[in-house]
Every structure is written in C-alpha cells, then in structure tokens.
C-alpha cells in the first residue's frame, strides 16, 4: 500500500501543477479508472475518488462522468478554473 500512497502524492502534485497552468475558464480532463491490485488480496483501489480529492485540494470545480467501453468502465474528471 505504501507504493500506492507514494503514487497518490505524485499524482496529486501533477494535478496541482496542471491546474496552475490553466487559464480562467479552461479545463483539464483526466480519464481514469480504478486500479485492481494484482498481488495480495486483489482489492480495487479507487483512483477515480482520489482524482476527485486531488482536484478538491486545488479548489477546482470537478465534473465527473462515467462511461462504458469495450474495455470496461471509465471515469472522466474535468477540473475548471
């Protein structure tokens, strides 16, 4: 779990950096899905939720949409200034 937590710290920093580059009224779109652990208990890690929390930390409006594709479920997150 430590690797995922380290990943989330870097991921949150990436979202913060991207949002700092946005002009007023422009958007950043992240298309994410959950992650299933391949080792251990095979638990699902809620990357979509952590993406929303990262946008919340930089105080950006988050619009979440869920879609299905041939590859499975996908969640799109859009941050707006």
Secondary structure, DSSP 8 states (H G I E B T S, - for coil): -HHHHHHHHHHHHHHHHHHHH--TT-EEEEEE--EE-SSTT--EE-HHHHHHHHHHHTT-EEEEEEEEETTEEEEEEEEE-
